[in-house]
């Protein structure tokens, strides 16, 4: 993990490990990263690439997602 950098924009997110739970209909254990800011980039239902890296994870973005970032004035 490289930490803060001039080229990095901090995000306010809530992250959870979501266990199996019949009450919420969660059948598969997964990680939820919840953020309205991220939904401006990755729309509900879209998929992308995620991989582990030293100190965290890396989420790769598709062309249409990159275009949304370029159009955003404020995240």
Secondary structure, DSSP 8 states (H G I E B T S, - for coil): -----TT------EEEEE--BTTTTB-S-EEEEE-HHHHTTS-TT---EEEEETTEEEEE--HHHHHHHHH-S--
